[in-house]
């Protein structure tokens, strides 16, 4: 998103294997220009895994990146088109990391979540089809979105998020994409602790091992 640069500096990130894009909205793609610093460190283009529709949006938004004759110093990407078919990303020491895409709906827009081993990441969703839940079994970590308590046109409400987490049954669940319409962190964490399973709000600098 637009805060990508600040986040990378804050966490002292100097290596990036790849970028997985769930969809094309600006709050998920707005920081791509700042990838150029990592191009400089890595001395190579960074692969972006996204759907064809997302690629077309990036070509419009970042036309200078995809121009035939590029200005020196622009970000360098290798676009890898994906769909709902499992794929692999090459990680540190050439380790192949299997990725399982998960189809979810963001109002009327079909977008992707991702499963990486025992970690499931779903954001900006307000609907998950029954057949997609089959991909979510035996998870250790679920990261799932919520923006407010009451019904929202394109995001899960807090009660809906809790129900999704309960159905998935991951060992731990974290809520992301939180807005000011939900309580502050400590208050929300205390409220969620009343649930009979592990669910809590995510926070900046959260590190998840799985």
C-alpha positions, -999 to +999 in steps of 0.1 A: +000+000+000+010+037+001+029+032+034+052+005+019+083+027+021+078+036+058+070+000+067+101-013+050+123+013+067+107+007+101+113-030+099+147-027+083+137-049+053+165-052+028+153-083+009+121-091-010+114-124-027+082-115-044+050-095-043+016-112-041-013-088-051-048-097-039-064-071-062-058-037-079-072-012-054-048+017-045-045+008-009-029-024-020-007-012-049+001+024-040+036+017-027+049-001-058+070+028-070+091+025-038+101-010-048+129+006-068+151+008-037+149-030-034+157-033-071+189-014-063+197-037-034+188-069-051+203-059-085+173-075-102+136-072-110+111-082-083+084-107-094+048-096-090+022-124-089-013-111-098-043-118-120-045-105-156-071-078-146-046-065-119-018-064-144-039-042-168-046-018-139-009-016-130+000-009-166-024+021-165-014+034-131+023+029-136+027+033-173+063+046-170+073+013-154+059-007-184+070+017-212+089+002-241+117+028-235+120+032-198+136+061-180+166+050-159+158+042-123+122+033-126+110+002-106+116-031-122+090-058-121+085-092-137+047-098-138+036-134-133+000-140-142-019-162-118-055-174-113-069-199-089-042-225-098-016-233-072+019-219-080+053-216-064+075-186-054+113-189-052+124-178-017+157-175+001+184-200-010+162-210-040+136-227-017+103-232-036+074-219-016+040-233-027+011-208-028-026-217-029-049-189-042-082-186-025-111-169-044-131-145-023-155-116-032-149-079-024-185-068-031-188-076-068-151-078-074-135-113-074-101-111-056-076-135-042-065-145-008-035-168-004-025-198+016+012-204+023+016-236+043-004-232+075-008-194+070-040-181+054-042-144+043-075-130+033-082-092+031-109-070+016-134-099+015-171-099+024-179-134+010-162-168+008-179-196-011-183-229+006-159-246-019-132-222-009-135-231+027-123-266+017-089-249+011-088-234+046-088-266+068-060-274+093-046-239+093-023-227+120-027-189+113-057-170+098-053-133+089-088-120+080-102-085+074-128-064+093-136-027+092-165-020+115-191-037+137-221-032+113-227-045+078-203-031+051-209-033+014-175-049+006-158-060+038-167-083+066-182-068+097-167-077+130-194-103+138-190-118+103-152-120+107-156-138+140-179-163+124-154-169+095-126-174+120-148-198+140-156-218+108-120-219+096-108-231+131-072-220+128-050-223+158-047-184+159-066-157+140-056-121+135-080-094+123-065-069+098-078-039+077-092-024+109-107+011+108-114+039+133-149+025+136-136-003+157-122+002+193-086+009+200-062-021+201-062-029+238-100-025+241-107-047+210-082-074+221-099-076+255-133-078+238-122-106+215-106-126+244-142-136+254-144-158+223-138-195+229-109-196+204-078-175+197-086-143+178-071-109+182-064-077+163-033-075+142-010-045+147+020-027+130+052-047+133+034-079+141+057-109+132+041-143+125+061-175+126+044-206+112 
